[in-house]
Amino acid sequence: MAGDQPTVLIVEDEPAQREVLAYNLEAEGFRVSRAENGEEALLLVAEEMPDLIVLDWMLPNVSGIEVCRQLKMRADTRKVPVIMLSARSEEVDKVRGLETGADDYVIKPYSVVELMARVRAQLRRTRPASVGGRLEYEDIVLDSETHRVSRAGKPLKLGPTEFRLLSTFMEKPGRVWSRDQLLDRVWGRDIYIDTRTVDVHIGRLRKALTLHGGSDPLRTVRGAGYALG
């Protein structure tokens, strides 16, 4: 499984609904993790940061509202999009959900097709390359739909791994990624690869980016990892 696939965490205590959501998200090409209550959701987020969370309001013990509140209070999880699912259709409930930090609010029963569209819309904002978006950084342009990269108007040839690395960097310029974080995002957790492999592919990416001249846009942060810009 390609590591650059967005991970969606489903937090839903009803098994049937949880599996329907998982089936449809996987059919859309997303990686899926599941939690049946709020405590489990918070633990999973701490273990592996998802790219998006589909969160039911009515959960046993810790409610979805409380889970959302806790996630949005933390600096490391604040920007993870949360789509709140709720049978509460009153405007006051929707406003409460959004004011708690939810990025979208979907009323049950909902159309799965519409929910998938909302998932893609949120990911288009936070991880555009993963849903066919176009990214630009200075004179570098990456089009994930056509799988083409150019710099200063000149096409660059990148292998699949280098393409995923560049996508990761261009989605969040300036962010420092550790080798382990890059392994999770680019290669995926389901296979073992030595962290030195990251350095090899970073070297190949640097060579491709500077092939036609221009400075190296990648920055090595001693003891921390790599960043774009």
MARLUM-972876 format. One record per residue (C-alpha): z, y, x; residue in three letters. Coordinates in Angstrom, 3 decimals, padded with zeros to 6 digits, always signed. Example, Ala and Ser with C-alpha at 12.3 -4.5 7.8 and 13.67 -1.06 7.14 Angstrom:
% MARLUM-972876
+----------+----------+----------+-----+
|        w |        v |        u | res |
+----------+----------+----------+-----+
| +007.800 | -004.500 | +012.300 | ALA |
| +007.140 | -001.060 | +013.670 | SER |
+----------+----------+----------+-----+
//
This chain:
% MARLUM-972876
+----------+----------+----------+-----+
|        w |        v |        u | res |
+----------+----------+----------+-----+
| +000.000 | +000.000 | +000.000 | MET |
| -000.974 | +003.383 | +001.436 | ALA |
| +002.015 | +005.486 | +002.350 | GLY |
| +000.432 | +008.736 | +001.157 | ASP |
| +000.606 | +007.676 | -002.492 | GLN |
| +003.073 | +009.903 | -004.372 | PRO |
| +006.312 | +008.186 | -005.374 | THR |
| +007.550 | +008.713 | -008.932 | VAL |
| +011.138 | +007.847 | -009.829 | LEU |
| +011.609 | +006.772 | -013.458 | ILE |
| +015.144 | +007.268 | -014.790 | VAL |
| +015.260 | +005.561 | -018.190 | GLU |
| +017.943 | +003.289 | -019.638 | ASP |
| +015.665 | +001.590 | -022.187 | GLU |
| +013.938 | -001.305 | -020.336 | PRO |
| +010.836 | -001.391 | -022.556 | ALA |
| +010.114 | +002.321 | -022.141 | GLN |
| +010.878 | +002.126 | -018.427 | ARG |
| +008.341 | -000.653 | -017.906 | GLU |
| +005.643 | +001.030 | -020.012 | VAL |
| +006.026 | +004.147 | -017.883 | LEU |
| +005.991 | +002.127 | -014.664 | ALA |
| +002.873 | +000.217 | -015.717 | TYR |
| +000.951 | +003.401 | -016.528 | ASN |
| +002.065 | +005.258 | -013.414 | LEU |
| +001.089 | +002.332 | -011.181 | GLU |
| -002.276 | +002.159 | -012.963 | ALA |
| -002.744 | +005.824 | -011.990 | GLU |
| -002.167 | +004.862 | -008.350 | GLY |
| +001.416 | +006.070 | -007.944 | PHE |
| +004.247 | +004.244 | -006.208 | ARG |
| +007.096 | +003.720 | -008.668 | VAL |
| +010.843 | +003.335 | -008.272 | SER |
| +013.195 | +002.734 | -011.194 | ARG |
| +016.746 | +003.669 | -012.162 | ALA |
| +018.507 | +002.796 | -015.414 | GLU |
| +021.293 | +005.382 | -015.186 | ASN |
| +022.174 | +008.685 | -013.559 | GLY |
| +024.363 | +007.298 | -010.777 | GLU |
| +021.631 | +004.901 | -009.658 | GLU |
| +019.082 | +007.727 | -009.756 | ALA |
| +021.154 | +009.934 | -007.449 | LEU |
| +021.626 | +007.036 | -005.007 | LEU |
| +017.878 | +006.267 | -004.959 | LEU |
| +017.021 | +009.911 | -004.330 | VAL |
| +019.431 | +009.936 | -001.379 | ALA |
| +017.769 | +006.809 | +000.055 | GLU |
| +014.139 | +007.838 | -000.401 | GLU |
| +013.048 | +011.235 | -001.665 | MET |
| +010.562 | +010.824 | -004.529 | PRO |
| +007.672 | +013.225 | -005.066 | ASP |
| +008.464 | +013.545 | -008.770 | LEU |
| +011.166 | +012.390 | -011.207 | ILE |
| +010.639 | +011.404 | -014.848 | VAL |
| +014.155 | +011.773 | -016.239 | LEU |
| +015.514 | +010.761 | -019.639 | ASP |
| +018.111 | +013.156 | -021.084 | TRP |
| +020.236 | +010.516 | -022.851 | MET |
| +021.629 | +008.281 | -020.110 | LEU |
| +024.941 | +006.382 | -020.028 | PRO |
| +027.817 | +008.013 | -018.098 | ASN |
| +025.936 | +010.723 | -016.162 | VAL |
| +023.423 | +012.436 | -018.462 | SER |
| +019.922 | +013.407 | -017.422 | GLY |
| +020.907 | +017.072 | -017.718 | ILE |
| +023.714 | +016.543 | -015.207 | GLU |
| +021.424 | +014.608 | -012.839 | VAL |
| +018.900 | +017.446 | -013.016 | CYS |
| +021.614 | +020.053 | -012.432 | ARG |
| +022.875 | +018.240 | -009.333 | GLN |
| +019.374 | +017.788 | -007.903 | LEU |
| +018.451 | +021.435 | -008.406 | LYS |
| +021.677 | +022.601 | -006.737 | MET |
| +020.867 | +020.765 | -003.495 | ARG |
| +018.548 | +022.415 | -000.992 | ALA |
| +016.850 | +019.135 | -000.031 | ASP |
| +016.016 | +018.098 | -003.616 | THR |
| +015.612 | +021.472 | -005.319 | ARG |
| +011.825 | +021.459 | -005.098 | LYS |
| +011.280 | +017.904 | -006.376 | VAL |
| +009.598 | +018.304 | -009.799 | PRO |
| +011.584 | +016.935 | -012.744 | VAL |
| +009.952 | +016.067 | -016.080 | ILE |
| +012.669 | +015.734 | -018.703 | MET |
| +012.167 | +013.232 | -021.544 | LEU |
| +014.189 | +013.797 | -024.698 | SER |
| +014.307 | +012.984 | -028.406 | ALA |
| +015.900 | +016.419 | -028.863 | ARG |
| +013.134 | +018.553 | -030.322 | SER |
| +015.064 | +021.730 | -031.134 | GLU |
| +014.017 | +024.812 | -029.189 | GLU |
| +017.586 | +025.364 | -027.988 | VAL |
| +017.579 | +021.900 | -026.367 | ASP |
| +014.254 | +022.506 | -024.660 | LYS |
| +015.509 | +025.844 | -023.349 | VAL |
| +018.699 | +024.184 | -022.073 | ARG |
| +016.684 | +021.515 | -020.255 | GLY |
| +014.399 | +024.057 | -018.616 | LEU |
| +017.274 | +026.394 | -017.703 | GLU |
| +019.051 | +023.459 | -016.028 | THR |
| +016.040 | +023.233 | -013.726 | GLY |
| +013.604 | +020.804 | -015.352 | ALA |
| +010.013 | +021.700 | -014.492 | ASP |
| +008.663 | +020.289 | -017.754 | ASP |
| +010.117 | +019.027 | -021.034 | TYR |
| +008.479 | +016.231 | -023.049 | VAL |
| +009.698 | +015.313 | -026.537 | ILE |
| +009.963 | +011.664 | -027.606 | LYS |
| +007.975 | +009.952 | -028.961 | PRO |
| +005.333 | +011.149 | -026.547 | TYR |
| +001.739 | +010.325 | -025.699 | SER |
| +001.597 | +008.354 | -022.446 | VAL |
| -001.816 | +009.890 | -021.715 | VAL |
| -000.356 | +013.394 | -022.062 | GLU |
| +002.644 | +012.491 | -019.905 | LEU |
| +000.337 | +011.201 | -017.145 | MET |
| -001.537 | +014.520 | -017.301 | ALA |
| +001.750 | +016.402 | -016.946 | ARG |
| +002.717 | +014.237 | -013.967 | VAL |
| -000.596 | +015.045 | -012.273 | ARG |
| -000.173 | +018.751 | -013.067 | ALA |
| +003.230 | +018.873 | -011.375 | GLN |
| +001.973 | +016.936 | -008.336 | LEU |
| -001.065 | +019.212 | -008.109 | ARG |
| +001.421 | +022.028 | -007.522 | ARG |
| +003.637 | +020.244 | -004.972 | THR |
| +001.316 | +017.633 | -003.387 | ARG |
| -002.244 | +018.810 | -004.105 | PRO |
| -003.938 | +016.473 | -001.627 | ALA |
| -002.507 | +013.422 | -003.411 | SER |
| -004.274 | +014.248 | -006.682 | VAL |
| -007.662 | +015.329 | -005.380 | GLY |
| -006.823 | +018.878 | -004.357 | GLY |
| -008.262 | +021.142 | -001.672 | ARG |
| -005.992 | +022.475 | +001.059 | LEU |
| -006.556 | +025.365 | +003.444 | GLU |
| -004.595 | +026.446 | +006.495 | TYR |
| -006.023 | +029.238 | +008.623 | GLU |
| -009.543 | +027.975 | +009.508 | ASP |
| -008.870 | +024.326 | +008.541 | ILE |
| -010.094 | +023.066 | +005.159 | VAL |
| -009.214 | +019.613 | +003.795 | LEU |
| -010.823 | +018.260 | +000.635 | ASP |
| -009.052 | +015.081 | -000.456 | SER |
| -011.586 | +014.341 | -003.188 | GLU |
| -014.555 | +014.140 | -000.814 | THR |
| -012.338 | +013.099 | +002.125 | HIS |
| -013.833 | +015.814 | +004.323 | ARG |
| -012.197 | +018.114 | +006.843 | VAL |
| -013.672 | +021.128 | +008.586 | SER |
| -012.448 | +023.730 | +011.028 | ARG |
| -014.140 | +027.110 | +011.376 | ALA |
| -016.929 | +025.694 | +009.227 | GLY |
| -017.580 | +022.729 | +011.508 | LYS |
| -017.002 | +019.199 | +010.130 | PRO |
| -014.362 | +017.054 | +011.798 | LEU |
| -014.306 | +013.268 | +011.939 | LYS |
| -010.857 | +011.873 | +011.172 | LEU |
| -009.726 | +008.296 | +010.726 | GLY |
| -007.823 | +007.410 | +007.519 | PRO |
| -004.419 | +007.692 | +009.197 | THR |
| -005.218 | +011.037 | +010.832 | GLU |
| -006.496 | +012.295 | +007.469 | PHE |
| -003.216 | +011.354 | +005.773 | ARG |
| -001.219 | +012.954 | +008.576 | LEU |
| -003.160 | +016.196 | +008.271 | LEU |
| -002.764 | +016.146 | +004.473 | SER |
| +000.992 | +015.816 | +004.893 | THR |
| +001.174 | +018.710 | +007.333 | PHE |
| -001.113 | +020.969 | +005.285 | MET |
| +000.848 | +020.452 | +002.084 | GLU |
| +003.903 | +021.997 | +003.736 | LYS |
| +002.918 | +024.202 | +006.701 | PRO |
| +005.851 | +025.051 | +008.930 | GLY |
| +007.978 | +022.102 | +007.827 | ARG |
| +009.186 | +019.902 | +010.673 | VAL |
| +008.572 | +016.205 | +009.973 | TRP |
| +010.506 | +013.599 | +011.933 | SER |
| +008.695 | +010.475 | +013.096 | ARG |
| +010.587 | +008.386 | +010.527 | ASP |
| +009.613 | +010.775 | +007.727 | GLN |
| +005.964 | +010.603 | +008.781 | LEU |
| +006.156 | +006.796 | +008.854 | LEU |
| +007.485 | +006.804 | +005.277 | ASP |
| +004.898 | +009.281 | +004.001 | ARG |
| +001.800 | +008.141 | +005.872 | VAL |
| +002.310 | +004.421 | +006.486 | TRP |
| +004.792 | +003.506 | +003.745 | GLY |
| +008.084 | +001.653 | +003.921 | ARG |
| +006.670 | -001.749 | +003.126 | ASP |
| +005.405 | -002.374 | +006.673 | ILE |
| +007.086 | -002.071 | +010.070 | TYR |
| +005.485 | +000.215 | +012.607 | ILE |
| +007.054 | +001.506 | +015.801 | ASP |
| +007.700 | +005.263 | +015.822 | THR |
| +005.621 | +005.538 | +019.000 | ARG |
| +002.590 | +004.802 | +016.815 | THR |
| +003.137 | +008.211 | +015.236 | VAL |
| +002.745 | +009.885 | +018.635 | ASP |
| -000.526 | +008.028 | +019.241 | VAL |
| -002.039 | +009.188 | +015.959 | HIS |
| -000.729 | +012.736 | +016.421 | ILE |
| -002.569 | +012.746 | +019.749 | GLY |
| -005.790 | +011.615 | +018.038 | ARG |
| -005.382 | +014.259 | +015.342 | LEU |
| -004.856 | +016.981 | +017.947 | ARG |
| -007.973 | +015.880 | +019.813 | LYS |
| -010.061 | +015.994 | +016.624 | ALA |
| -008.720 | +019.416 | +015.599 | LEU |
| -009.526 | +020.985 | +018.966 | THR |
| -012.842 | +019.202 | +019.559 | LEU |
| -014.929 | +022.328 | +018.868 | HIS |
| -012.473 | +024.724 | +020.492 | GLY |
| -009.588 | +026.625 | +018.988 | GLY |
| -005.901 | +026.329 | +019.700 | SER |
| -003.819 | +023.280 | +018.805 | ASP |
| -002.245 | +024.067 | +015.397 | PRO |
| +000.318 | +021.252 | +015.670 | LEU |
| +003.714 | +022.016 | +017.115 | ARG |
| +006.021 | +019.515 | +018.821 | THR |
| +009.680 | +020.233 | +018.097 | VAL |
| +011.775 | +018.586 | +020.797 | ARG |
| +014.187 | +016.044 | +019.337 | GLY |
| +013.022 | +016.734 | +015.784 | ALA |
| +009.346 | +015.884 | +015.267 | GLY |
| +006.124 | +017.700 | +014.477 | TYR |
| +004.994 | +020.639 | +012.355 | ALA |
| +001.815 | +022.498 | +011.455 | LEU |
| +002.162 | +026.080 | +012.587 | GLY |
+----------+----------+----------+-----+
//
